Amino acid sequence: MGAKLYVGNLAYAVTDDRLAEHFAQHGSVVSARVITDKFTGRSKGFGFVEMASNAEAEKAIAALNGTDFDGRNIVVNEARPQTPRPSGGGYAGSGARPPRRDRERF
């Protein structure tokens, strides 16, 4: 398995394919994904690139961190593992309904 890289400060027009092409100059790209808002579909300005090996990932970090890509200086570093998010919370998703406060007075 390769090394996953975080790429921040991306221009909103950057696509998955353009991101992959940019990193392919520095090694074999396994996958490249620009993160988008699930409601609007607009880029959030960051993404992830997975390189084939740790050596290629380190080479890409050294070569691309702080460099210009589509008019913005991108940030490239090793991605941290995703932290698990708590499920549920409050009444949303639990199946229970909150008490109706306006009816409790009578």
C-alpha positions, 0 to 999 in steps of 0.5 A: 500500500502506498502513502496518502498525502493531504493537499491543501489550498487548492484552487476551486477549479482543480479536478481529480484528473488535474491533481493526478497529472500534477503529482504523476510527475513525481511518481506513480499515482494510485488515486487522487481525489478533490473533496467536494461539498455534498450539497453544492458539489463545489470543491472544498479546496483540499484533496488527497493523493495516494502514491505507490510507495513511501519514497515517491510520496516523500519525493512529491512532498519535497518537490511540491509543498509550497509551490504554485499550482493554478495560481495558489501555493499548495500545501502537501504533507502526509495525511493523518488517519481519519478519526472516527466520528461519533454516530447519532447525537441528540435526537437526530438519528436515534429514532426518538422524538424530542418532547413537544414543549408546547403541549406539556403546559396543559 
